[in-house]
Amino acid sequence: MLAARPESRYPYFYPRDAACASGLLAYLSTSGLSIADDAYGLLKTIAGFVLEVVRDDGYIGQRYALSGEEKSIYKQEDNNAHGLITLSNYLLTAEKRKEDIRDIDKVLLSICH
C-alpha cells in the first residue's frame, strides 16, 4: 500500500495510512461482500509489511520504500501505535475468519514491544 503510484514523487508506505486502511479492510474482510477475501488478502499483506519493518526495539518509522528501507523525514512516535493498530486489526480479523496466522509468535512479540 503506497501513498502514491510507484512512478510518482511519493511512492512510500506510511504506517499512518496503513492503520487507517487496515480498519476498513478488517471490516470488509468479515462482511458478506464479494470482496471480503480480497480485502483480507490486502490486510494480511499490509500487516506482513509492517511486521518486516518493525525493529527489534519496536520502533516503526514515518515512511518506507517498497523495499522496506526506512525513508523517514520526521521522527513521529505515533507510528509505533499505527503499526500496532495494523497488526491488531489483522490478528482480530484472522481470528474472526478462523484463519491460520503464519508467524503468530513474531506478530505477538512485535505487539508486545
N, C-alpha and C positions, 0 to 999 in steps of 0.2 A: 504494500500500500504506500504509494508515493504521494507527496503533496502536489506534484505536477507531473506531466509527461516526462519520460526519461530524457528526451532531447531538449527539454526546456531549461530555464535558469535554476529551478529549484527541484531537481529530481531526488528529493530526500524523503526519508521515513522520519516522521515526527511522532514520538510517543504520545504526545497530547492528542493528535489527530487519531491515532490508533485506538486510544482509550475510548474516545467518543464513538468511533465506528464500531468498536467491539460490543458496545451496549446494543446498538441496532442489530448487529449481526447475531448476537445472542438471542435477541427477541425473535428475529426471523428464523433462526435455526430451530426453534421449538414451536414454530407456528405450523399451521396446516397448509401453508402456501407451497406451491410447486418449487419455489426457490430455496426451501429450507435446507436441503443437502448442500447446495452451492454456497449458501451463506455460512453453513457450518465449516465447509472446507476453507473458506476465506478466513474465518475466525481462527481456525486451527493453524493456518499458515502465518497469520499475523502474530499469534501467540508464540509460535516456533521462532520467529524472527526476534521477538523480544527476549526470549529465552537464550538465544545465541549472543545477543549483545550485552546482556546484563553482566556486570563484572562480578568477581568473587565477593567483593565487599558490598554488593547490592546496588551499586551506582548505575544509573541509566542516564545517558547524555541527552542533550536537547535535540539532536538530529543525527541521522546516519545515512551514509551512502548505501545503495542497494547491496554492496559487497559486505556490509556490516561495519565498515570503517567509520569511527566517530568523526563527525564533522561539525561539532558544536561551536557556535559562536558565543553563546551566552551560557553562564552557569545557572541552571534552574533546578532547584532541589525537588520541585513538584514532579519532575519526570519520573522519579522513583515511584511516586504514587500512581502516575499514569501507567507505568509498566505493571504495577500490582493490579490495577483495575483490569487491564487487558488479560493478564494471566488468570485472574479470578473469574472473569466472565467466561473464559474458555473452560476452566475447571467445572464451574457450576453448570454450564451448558452441556458439557460432555456427560456429567452425572445425570442430568435430566434426560438426555438422549440415550443413556445407558451405553455410552461409547467407551472403549478402552483408551487409556491415556498412555501413550508411549513416554518414557522418561518421567513418570509421575514423581519419583523421588527428586529429580532435578528441578521440576516445577515447584514442588513444595518447599524445597530448600531455598529457591530463589525468592519465594514469597516471604519466607521467614527472615531473610536478611533485613 
